[in-house]
């Protein structure tokens, strides 16, 4: 796997480093990133840590180290992302079908990005990523079983809106 020098790739490396060992300072983290060929200014690193909601917390040895809350644990963020996914699935998903470990979701023209972004932000277990065009979202999952469960969940969400509107 080759290293890609994008902001998203840098954020992913920051998360991986912070989760792999105690990091007590931005200088230490900056040096570890530089060792991997990722040059970042202190100001940019500070913004990155803020965006990732990194906080220094006590360590067992009495020191302090950065910790980044995982998406599945950050309660408010998780429920907002889930609510966002429910909203867009209800409002813009026109059809959905699975093909092995992939889902093809259809939306009205111009709405695919909304649904794909909501799926990405929800950080769903077993979802590897989404690609959105104008009216189509391709969702790639780890396996066929996960694709079928996600398909059922998304259809249930979309039909819940239909049921509520008919009452």
ZINORRA-V603040 format. One record per backbone hydrogen bond with DSSP energy under -0.5 kcal/mol. NH is the residue of the N-H (numbers start at 1). CO is the residue of the C=O. If there is no record, write none. Layout:
NH:CO + NH:CO
This chain:
6:4 + 10:6 + 11:7 + 12:8 + 13:9 + 14:10 + 15:11 + 16:12 + 17:13 + 18:14 + 19:15 + 20:16 + 21:17 + 24:22 + 29:25 + 30:26 + 31:27 + 32:28 + 33:29 + 34:30 + 35:31 + 36:32 + 36:33 + 37:34 + 38:33 + 39:37 + 40:38 + 45:41 + 46:42 + 47:43 + 48:44 + 49:45 + 50:46 + 51:47 + 52:48 + 53:50 + 54:49 + 55:67 + 57:65 + 59:63 + 62:59 + 65:57 + 66:23 + 67:55 + 69:67 + 73:70 + 74:70 + 75:73 + 78:74 + 79:75 + 80:76 + 81:77 + 82:78 + 83:79 + 84:80 + 85:81 + 86:82 + 87:83 + 88:84 + 89:85 + 90:86 + 91:87 + 92:88 + 93:88 + 93:89 + 94:92 + 94:106 + 95:106 + 97:104 + 99:102 + 102:99 + 103:139 + 104:97 + 105:103 + 105:137 + 106:95 + 107:135 + 108:92 + 110:134 + 111:108 + 112:134 + 115:111 + 116:112 + 117:113 + 118:114 + 119:115 + 120:116 + 121:117 + 122:118 + 123:119 + 123:120 + 124:119 + 127:124 + 128:126 + 128:140 + 129:140 + 131:138 + 133:136 + 137:105 + 138:131 + 139:103 + 139:137 + 140:129 + 140:138 + 141:101 + 141:139 + 142:126 + 147:143 + 148:144 + 149:145 + 150:146 + 151:147 + 152:148 + 153:149 + 154:150 + 155:151 + 156:152 + 157:153 + 158:154 + 159:155 + 160:156 + 161:157 + 162:158 + 163:159 + 164:160 + 165:161 + 166:162 + 167:163 + 167:164
